[in-house]
Amino acid sequence: MSDSQPTCPVCQSTHVVKNGKIHNGKQNFRCRECGRQFVQDPQNKIIDQATKTLIDKLLLEKIPLAGIARVVGVSEPWLQSYVNEKYQNVPRQVQVPDKKKGRLTIQCDEMWSFVGSKGNKQWIWLALDVETREIVGVYVGERSREGAQGLWKALPTVYRQCAVAYTDFWSAYDEVFPSKRHQSVGKDSGKTSYIERFNCTLRQRVSRLVRKTLSFSKKLENHIGAIWYFVHHYNASLPV
């Protein structure tokens, strides 16, 4: 770095102070006149595809974004922008093979989460095909009739037409699911064990869902995107 007095690129003031270092070790400065933060002789770093592929894999593990940025050597602002775009483009519907009409069985459950603060509860409603173990329904919202309705609408048509659904005793299911194909059961019945196991997997693999986390979502859009991103990965990883 040049020993000359740095100049603010916005207001041209030389009244600047050192303000820590950025991710690659270069000195960061802050202008006392306008507050702008900057580095001298900035160079745009091209993130190669191999790094992006690694990031895509790390997003499926219990690692916060700050940790991913440290591991792969990218800036947190760049990583946040990359993740925002990725989650925005994640499909919001299940991608599973078509099923023939007939005997289908699903297990449904709701899992607590939050966005921004624990006062902003966002319940994750999930449905799992007992035979294939695929996640066949996802909805994020309130733990209310609206949430149960969202999960019902998220199911592929054949499941809404044919599937028998096992759920807990939350009353919202009774208001939405067809009574002849809905059974409320306790945990000790074992008839919701697969979806409960998936809930544990989801909570342990997606860092923003860990119960005592500092990696919680600050944007609902990213919260939903992260859940769908993992669900698509999970379904694709199941044996055919």
Buried (B, 14 or more C-beta within 10 A) or exposed (E): EEEEEBBBEEEEBEEBEEBEEBBEEBEEBBBEEEEBEBBBEEEEEEBEEEBEEBBBEBBBEBBBBEBBBEEBEBBBEEBBEBBBEBBEEBEEEBEBEEBEEEEBBBBBBBBBBBBEEEEEEBBBBBBBBBEBBBBBBBBBBBBBBEBBBBBBEBBBEBBBEBBBBBBBEBEBBBEBBEEEBBBBBEEEEEBBBBBBEBBEEBBEBBBBBBEEBEBBBEEBEBBBBBBBBBBBBBBEEEEE
